[in-house]
Amino acid sequence: MGDEETSRHRSVPASRIGRLGGFTRLAGGLAGGALSEGARRIASGERPRLDQLLLTPANAKRLTDRLAHLRGAAMKLGQMISMDAGDLLPPELSEILARLRERADFMPPKQLDKVLSAEWGKDWRKRFRRFEPRPIAAASIGQVHRAMLPDGRLLAIKVQYPGIAQSIDSDVDNVAGLLKLTGLLPAELDIAPLLAAAKEQLHEEADYVREGAMMTRFGELLKGREGFVVPELHEELTTTRILAMSFEEGGPIEALASEPQELRDEVFARMIELVARELFDSRLMQTDPNFANYRWQAKTGRIVLLDFGAAREVSEGISADYRRLLYAGLAEDREAVMEAAIEAGFMNPRALERHPEAMRRAVDIVVTQMASDDRLDFGDRAFVPEIRETVMPIARDRESWHLPPAETLFVQRKVSGTALLGARLNARVDVRGIVEGVLAETA
């Protein structure tokens, strides 16, 4: 094992005191780094701002390392904020959060054995012909191991990090405090609803029995649909902190980026249709579009769907709000789009009063993209900086600021995260045709 590998084995602080100590050390480390950077800059005649001092490369690394080590809420909140606001955040914060999305440390074997013994009993090894101690994946609240049953069936076993469920609320508050301390989040942004939603979702995700039930529901919904694979639940081995399911082969979904354009387009069109069906047909949505939750089965040409902890029902009201919005957008009725967006709580009516030109311009950019008869080129994100420039005056005006209802944020995260994957794959898809088809079918 190389240095990098050994460094990935770090015991998760399971107690609240241990976790709080982690946050305190991080704050101290950031402050120390900022002081030395401040002294250096002042000596060279500069008068730096606090956020410049806190955002040195060394501090960015400290922040990423410590949050990855604490895992749980710390990583999840980072992932949520980066997915929701990826294009609007300062580039330094986006980079830290993107790195967090991609990394997590593993539990050392001793700590893993302790968790498994607590859930399955001391002689848990007798249940398997083989249990691989090295994880094949690590996520924000658990790590995944491959195991073989005595009858030869391969399983993927997700094991929750100890202490995660108990520390969710305090962790979320601590991370929010840190982000405010660093000045990384705009002071105008009221993140209280986002924090409440993050806590709620994390408590749901920490219940692996619930996740197993959601995975089974998705499996049933997609039964007749070619092109997708959902693992099967192994109920007997599943507990609140351990999720056992069939092991499904697959490589990173990003590997598709090197496949021919035609295949990328076809596969991503499938994913767009799945999102539309989740929203308007089953009204059951897996709201975490982290790239690691999709795997590509090159041999069968299917997408493996993973991680149903963030699956939740979409209310009839939210589904109807999106339907109204899309009908207006497809009809290119910009005023109706504005009305529907305000009615659904996506937009603040004060923003329209105070910044009518910027609001109309932003809606115009989005509607032009959406209503085009051409395939939507997800790789061409030229309109994103244009929207950012357009909405900046609104973002700076505290009286215009507004966070949509939490349920809308979850749906929006799925939509924007899926679009980010489309950008990574440089896919070109007839989004209009797919959306019109699903809307007509489910009218």
N, C-alpha and C positions, 0 to 999 in steps of 0.2 A: 504493500500500500504506500503510495507517495504521500508527501507532506499535505497536499491538498485533500487527499482522501481522509487522512487522520484528522485533519482540522474539521472535517464535516461531522465527526462523531463528537457531539457535545451534549452533556446531560441537560435536559430541559429543567429550568428552575420550577419545581412543582408547587412550592408553598408561596403564599401571597407575599410573605416577608422576603423570600428569595427573589421574587419577581420585582417587588418594589425596589430592592437593593439594585437590581439590574437597571431600572429606570434612573435611580439616583446616580449610579456610576456614569450612566450615559450623559445625564445633564451636566455632571461635574466634568466629564471628559470634553464635552462640547464647549463648556465655559472656559476650561483651561486652554483648549485649542484656540478659542476666539481671543483670549487675552494675549497669547504669544503672537498671534497674527496681528492683533491690534497694535502691540508694542512695535512690531516690525514696520507696519505701515506708517505709524505716527513718526517713527524715527526717520522714515524716508520722506516726511513732509506731507503725507496724505491725511485726510480726515474721514476715515471709512465709516459706513453705516453698519448698524448691528447685524443686519441680515447678510451683508457681505462678509463680515467676520465669522458668522456662524456657518456660512456655506463654503468654507475652504474645502479643497479636495479631501484633506485628512479628516475633517469633520463629517463630510458626506460618507466616507468609508466607515467611520465610527457608527454613524446612525444606521447604515445598512447592516453592518455586522451585528450590532446589538439587537436590532429588531428581528433579524433572521434567527438569532439565538433565542430570543423570547418567544418567537413564533406566535401561534394563537391569534388573539385579537390584534396584536401589534402588526403582524403580517397582513391579516385579513383587511384591516382598515386601510393600510397602505395600498393594498391591491384594489380595494373598492374605490378609493379616491382617484387612483391612477387610471382606472377604467372609466370612471364617470366624467373626469375632467381632464383626461390626458392631453387634449389639445389646448387647454386654457391655462395650465399650470406653468410656473417658471420652469425653464428647461432643466435646471439643476435638480428640482424636486422630482420632475418626471423621470429623470435618469435614475435617481435613488429608488423610486418606486418600481420602475421597470426591472431593476436589478433584484429587488425584493421578490417580484413576481416569479423570478427564475431560480431563486435559491432558498434552500432551507437545510438546516443541519439534521443529522440523524440522532436518534437515541443510542447511547452505547448499549451493547448486548445485556449488561447487568440490569439496566433500567428497563429494557424491553422485557426481560424474563420476569421481572417483578410485576409488570402490568399484566402479562399473559397469565401468570400464576394467580393473580387476584381475580381475573375474569373466568378462567377455565379450570382452576385448581392446579396443585403442584405437579401432577403427572400429565400435564397437557400434551407433552411430546408424544405420548402413546396414541394420540388421535391421528397422527400423521405418519406416512412412510418417510416424508422428508419435509423439513421446514427450513427455508433458507434464511439464515440470520441477517444477511446483508439486505437492506431494503432495496427495492427496485425503483421506488419513487418516494419523495417526501413532499407533503403539502403543508398548508398553514396550520392545520390542527391534528394531523396524523401522518403516519408513514405506512407504506405498502410493502408487504412481503409476499413472495411466491411460496406456495406449499403444495405438497402432493398427498392426497388421501390414500388410505390403504388400497382402495380399488383402482388407483392410477389416475383419478381425475385431478386436474390442476386447478388450484384456487388462488385468487388474489385476496390477501388478508390485510385489511386496513386497521391499524392499531392507533388509538388516540394517545396523544402525549399526556402524561399525568399532570393533574392540576389545572388543565386548560379550562374545563367547564366551570370550575369554581372562580377562576380569575377573569372571566370575560368582561364583566362590567368595569372592574377597576383598571384592567389593561386598556380598554377602549378610552376611558377618561385620561389615563396617563399618556397615551399616544397623542390624543387631541391636545393635551397640555404642552407636550413637546413640540408639536407642529406649530402651535401658537407662539411658543417661546422662540423658535427659530425664525419667526416672521415669514415662514414659507407659505402659509395660507393667507389670502387677503383678509384683513381685519373685518371688511364689510360682509364677509360670507358667514351667515349664521349656520353653523354646522350641527347645531343641537338635534334637528330632526334626523340628519344623516347618522349621528352617533346613536340615537335611539334605535334606528333601523338596523345599524350594524350590530348592536347588542342583541336585538331580537333574532336577526338572522344567524348570528353565531351560536346562540342557545339552541336554535333548531338544528344547525349543522353538527353540534356536539352530541346530538341524539342519533346514534347509528341505527337504532331500530326504526326510527322515523325515516331515515335515509333509505334503508332497505325496502320499506314499503313504497316509497316514491320510485325507487328503481324498478320495482315490480310493476307499478302502474305504467311507467314509461315503456317497459318491455311489452306490455299488453297493447298499448296504443300503437306501437310501431310494428306489431307482429306481421301484418300483411305487407308492410312497406319494404321493398328491396332497398339495399343501399345503406342500411344502418344495422349496427349490432349493439344490443344492450346486455351487459352481463346478467347472469341469473343469480338470484339470492340463494345462499346456503343458510337456511334459517336456523338450523340446529347450533351452528357455531357463532351466530350473530348475537351480540349483547349491546347494551347502550354504548360501550366503548370499543367494541370490535365489530367490524363489518366483514363478513365472509361472502365471497361471490366467485363465480366461474372466472378463470383467468382467460382473457381474450388477447390474442397476439395483436401487435400493432406498433407502428413507428410514430415518431412525432408528426403531427398534422402539417407542420411547416415543410416537411420533406416533399410535399406536393409541389412546392414552389419551383422545383427543377423538372417537373413533369410537363408534357406538351400543354399548350394553352387550352386546347379543346377539353382535355381531361379536367384541368383546374376549373374551367368555367362550369362544366357539368356537375362536378362535385360541390362547388360552392353554391350553385343554383339549388341543389338539394338542401343545403343548410339554410338558405334564405326561405325556402318553402317551409322547412321545419319551424323556423321562428314564427312565420305567419300562421301556421297551424296551431302552434302553442298559444298564440295570442287570440285567435278567432275561432278555433275549432275545439280543441280539448280544453282550452283555458287553464292549462297546467303548463307552467314554464320552468325550465332549468335556468335560473337567472345568473349563473356564474359562467361567463364566456371565456374564462382563462384558457389559453391555447392548450394547456396540458390536459384539459378535460375532453379533448378530441384526439383520437389516434387514427392513423391511416393504415388500413389493411391492404397492402399493395396486391397481395395474391388474389383477394376476392373483390377488390375494388369497393370495399365498404368502409364506412366511418364508424369507429367504435365510440360510443358515448359513455363518458365516465362522470362520476361525482354528482350525485343527486341530492346532496345535503342542502343545496340552495334552491331546490325545486319547491315551487309554491303555486297555489291556485291564483289565477288572475280573476279579479272580481268582474261581474257583468258590467259594472259602471266603467271601469278602466278600459275594458275591451271595447265598449261602445264609444268611449272618448276617442280611442285610436282609429276606430272605424270612421267616425265623423271627420276626423282630421285627414285621413287618407282619401276619403271621397272628395273632400274639398281640394286637396292637393292634386289629385289625378285630374280633376275638372279644371285645374289651374285657376281656381277662384281664390285669389290671394286674400281678399277681405274675409271670406268665409274661413280660411285657414287661421287667420288672426283671431277671429271670434271663437273658433273651436278650441284653439290653444289656450285662450284666456279662460274659457268656460271649464276646461279640463284641469286648470290650475298649473299648466305648463309655463304660463307667462303671467307676469304681474301687470294688471291693468294700469297701474301707476307708470310702468315703463313705457307704455304706449302714449300716455298723456305727456310724459316728460321727454321722450325721444322718438317721436313718431317716424321721422325719416330713417333713423338707424333700424328701427323695428321692421319697417316695411322693406327696407333693403335686405335685411337678413332673411325675411320670409321669402322674398323674391329669389334669392340665391338658392335656398333649399327647394322651393317649388320647381324652379327651372331644372335642377338636377333630377328631381323625383319624377317629373311629368314627361321627361324626354322619351321619345320613341326608340332612341338608340339604346344599345346595351349600356348599363352603367359600368364605367371603368373604375373599379375600386382602387386601382393602383394610382390613379390620377387624383391626388388630394389637393389640387391647386385651390379649390374653393374653401378649404379649411382655414388657411391664413386669412383669406378674404373675409370669412365670417368672423374670425377672431378680431380683425381690425374693426369690422362694423359694430360688433357688440361691446368693444372695449369701453366706450363712453358709458354704456348702460352698466357694465360690470363695475365701473369706478363710482357709480352713483348709488350710494347706500339705500336711498329711498326706492330705487327701482329693483334692488336685489330681492331674490325670492327663490326658495327651494321648492320644487314641486312636491306633491304628496309622496311619502316614502314608497308606497307601492309602485308609483310611476317611476321612481328612481330605479327600482329593481328591473322593471321592464326596459327602461332606457339603457341601463347598463348592458343588458343582453343585446339590445339593438346596436349600441355603439361598439361593444366588444366584438360582435360578429363582423361589423364593418371593418374593424381593425384587422381581423383575420383575412378578410377579403383583400385588404390593402397589402398584407404580407404575401398573399398568393398572387397578387396582380391579376385578380379574376375580373372577367367582363361578363355581366349577367343581365338578362332581361328582367329586371326587378319589377318594372311596371306590369309586365304580362303575368308574372307569378302572383303578385299582390292582387291584381284584378281577378285572377282565377280563384284564389282562395276566398276573397270577399264575396264573389258571386256564389260560390259553392256553399258558403256558410251564412248567406243573407238571412 
